[in-house]
Amino acid sequence: VQLQASGGGLVQTGGSLTLSCAASGISISNNFVGWYRQAPGNQRSLVVYMSSGGSTNSINSVKGRFTMSRDNAKNEAYLQMNSLEPRDTAVYYCGVNSAGREYWGQGTQVTVSS
């Protein structure tokens, strides 16, 4: 199983980024997929997730700003991030939970400057 996250970068406050998670060896559409983030000194935490049925949910601080989607044909998940704020600065990871086992990608850095 490999999860390759990409799309991070440096943006100004109010800017946008789209993260991608390319999966191999595991199905994005058949499993729970989440975007997580970890800021320096903090634990990794769930930001937004999508169930196998396609429903999504997110933490309150990103509601209305972050949108998760997936492309079943490409076996990829995406995180559209708008109105970025400095507090969104972190390493972002995609994670897949399949039958209770968790798989992680390598993470992509998102830095939002004020």
C-alpha positions as CSV (number, residue, x, y, z in Angstrom):
1,V,0.0,0.0,0.0
2,Q,1.3,3.4,-0.9
3,L,-0.3,6.8,-0.3
4,Q,1.4,9.7,-2.0
5,A,0.3,13.2,-0.8
6,S,1.2,16.2,-2.8
7,G,0.2,19.8,-3.5
8,G,1.4,21.5,-0.4
9,G,3.3,24.8,-0.5
10,L,3.6,28.3,0.8
11,V,0.6,30.7,0.5
12,Q,-0.5,33.9,1.9
13,T,-3.5,34.3,4.2
14,G,-6.7,33.9,2.2
15,G,-5.0,31.8,-0.4
16,S,-6.0,28.4,-1.7
17,L,-4.3,25.0,-2.2
18,T,-5.4,21.7,-3.4
19,L,-3.9,18.6,-1.9
20,S,-3.9,15.3,-3.7
21,C,-3.5,11.8,-2.4
22,A,-2.7,9.1,-4.9
23,A,-3.3,5.6,-3.6
24,S,-2.0,2.3,-4.8
25,G,-2.6,-1.1,-3.4
26,I,-5.7,0.0,-1.6
27,S,-9.1,1.4,-2.8
28,I,-9.9,5.0,-1.9
29,S,-13.6,4.4,-2.7
30,N,-14.1,1.3,-0.5
31,N,-12.5,2.6,2.7
32,F,-12.5,5.4,5.2
33,V,-10.2,8.1,4.0
34,G,-9.1,11.1,6.0
35,W,-7.0,14.2,5.7
36,Y,-5.0,14.8,8.9
37,R,-2.6,17.5,9.9
38,Q,0.2,17.9,12.4
39,A,1.6,21.2,13.4
40,P,4.9,21.5,15.3
41,G,4.5,20.4,18.9
42,N,1.1,19.0,18.2
43,Q,-0.3,15.5,17.6
44,R,-1.6,14.5,14.2
45,S,-5.3,15.1,14.1
46,L,-8.2,14.5,11.8
47,V,-9.3,17.4,9.7
48,V,-11.8,16.0,7.3
49,Y,-12.9,12.5,6.3
50,M,-14.9,10.7,3.7
51,S,-16.6,7.4,4.3
52,S,-16.8,4.6,1.8
53,G,-20.3,5.8,1.0
54,G,-19.0,9.2,0.1
55,S,-20.3,11.2,3.0
56,T,-17.9,13.7,4.5
57,N,-17.4,15.5,7.7
58,S,-14.8,18.0,9.0
59,I,-13.7,19.8,12.1
60,N,-15.5,23.0,12.8
61,S,-12.5,25.2,12.2
62,V,-12.4,24.2,8.5
63,K,-16.1,24.0,7.7
64,G,-17.0,26.1,4.8
65,R,-13.3,26.4,3.8
66,F,-12.0,22.9,3.2
67,T,-13.7,20.4,0.9
68,M,-12.7,16.8,0.4
69,S,-13.4,14.8,-2.7
70,R,-12.3,11.8,-4.5
71,D,-11.9,10.4,-8.0
72,N,-12.7,6.7,-7.9
73,A,-11.3,6.1,-11.4
74,K,-7.9,7.6,-10.5
75,N,-8.0,6.2,-7.0
76,E,-7.2,9.6,-5.6
77,A,-8.5,11.8,-2.9
78,Y,-8.3,15.6,-2.8
79,L,-8.5,18.4,-0.2
80,Q,-9.5,21.8,-1.6
81,M,-8.4,24.4,1.0
82,N,-9.7,27.9,0.6
83,S,-9.4,31.0,2.8
84,L,-6.3,29.6,4.4
85,E,-5.2,31.0,7.7
86,P,-1.9,30.8,9.5
87,R,-3.4,28.3,12.0
88,D,-3.8,25.9,9.1
89,T,0.0,25.6,8.8
90,A,1.0,22.0,9.3
91,V,2.1,18.9,7.6
92,Y,-0.9,17.3,6.0
93,Y,-1.3,13.6,5.6
94,C,-3.8,11.4,3.9
95,G,-4.8,8.2,5.8
96,V,-6.8,5.2,4.9
97,N,-8.5,2.9,7.4
98,S,-9.2,-0.5,5.9
99,A,-10.7,-3.2,8.2
100,G,-9.2,-1.5,11.2
101,R,-5.8,-1.1,9.8
102,E,-4.4,2.3,9.1
103,Y,-2.2,3.4,6.3
104,W,-0.4,6.7,5.9
105,G,1.3,8.7,3.3
106,Q,4.4,10.7,3.8
107,G,2.8,14.1,4.3
108,T,3.0,17.4,2.5
109,Q,3.8,20.7,4.1
110,V,1.3,23.6,4.0
111,T,2.6,26.9,5.3
112,V,0.3,30.0,5.4
113,S,2.0,33.3,5.9
114,S,0.3,36.2,7.6
